């Protein structure tokens, strides 16, 4: 009968419990690109603005008179006629519309962008209104009443689109009479909005957790890489003390690998949840 002999150093190694998983770092997967892509998606979605060219009235109406309440009422009447839900009046959008009206009279311009470049989104944000998307209608001239004004907007494709846009859920209005280009005339402003609160939230806390996890992952990977280099360069231990020290490093390396892989799993799970939130937000915004 043949006898089987094990090399003495292998027997000693098995007895000492040597184990060293050299390929485990291959399981470390990058997540940097995915986290940056979903963040950029949210920033792009939040900037939608609809602002058709301002409307000027041709001709004059005697005894012209406009009211905020009447403009809101007429706007919602047209929406109801088209089967679109009524707009809620919002005080922050009212404040934005009033600020826009005052600025146009004071600085003598009639445009969506001010002489210093502030557009509808800037004015609305300055009023404290957090939005997904906004729109602005402007009108200048002595319209007979609220009905004639809103009908004039309805006869203009771009303004009509804002008035009937289903994604807008709130409105702010300002009307006023003042001196413009040397004559007394009326100006009217409609600010439309879909507030951020209408859409599912994208968690800033979750995004911060992903970023913190990525930073921790980089630290752990650097530690594991340095420790693996030590193990790769180490001579074969001979004494029990050397074996114990070597095995302690192996244990430390494998513990790092387990922590890294667990962290990767956690971050990937968080990114999946975050991506789902972004997709729900984008669907709401669109």
C-alpha positions, 0 to 999 in steps of 0.5 A: 500500500502506498503511503502519502506524505505531506510536506512538513511546511504544509502540515505546519501551515494547516495546523497554524490555520493560515488563510489568505483570500488574495482575490477578495478586493476584486469584489469592490465595485465603483459607485461614484458615477451612479451617485453623480448622475442621479444628483444631476438629474434632480438639478436639471428638472428643477429649472423648468420655466414657461414664459411666452412673449409679453402681450400688448393690447392694440387700441384702448378701452375707456374706463379700463379696470382690472382686479386680481380676483377677477383675473383668477376667476376668469383663468379658472373658468377657462380651465374648467371649460377645458376640463382642467383642475382649478388653480389654487391661489398662493400668497408667495406667488401673489408676492412674486407677481406684485414684485414683478409688477412694481419692478416693471413700473419702477425701472420702465421695462416690459419683459420677462427678464429685468434690465439686470437679468432677473427672470421669472424663476429668480423673482419667484424664488426670491419670494420664497416659493420652492418650485418644480416648474413655473410659468409667467404671463405678462400683459400691458394696455388698457383692457376693458375688464378682467374677462377681456384681459384673460381672453386676450391671453387665451387668444395667444398660443403661448399664454393659453398654454400656460393658463391651461397647463395641467401641471400648474396647480397654483397661481399668483396675480398682480394688476396695477395702473401706472405711468409707462412710456409717458402714458397711464396704462395697466399692467398685469402679471400671472405667475403659475407654479407647481410647488416642490411639495406636489412631488415626492421628496428626494431625500437630502439625508439619503444623498448625504449618507451615500456621500459619507459611505463613499468617503468611508469606502475610499478610506477602507480600500486604502487600508486594505490595499496597504495591508495586502501589499504588506502580505504580498511582500512578506517572507514566509513566516518560520517561527510561531511568533512570525506565523501569529503576526502574519495570521493577525494581518491576514485576519485584519485584511479579511475583516476589512474586506468583509466591512468593505463588501458590507458597505458596498451593499449598503451604498448600492441599496441606498443608491437604488432607493435614491434613484427610485425617488429621483424617477418618481420626482421626474415623473411628477415634474413632467 
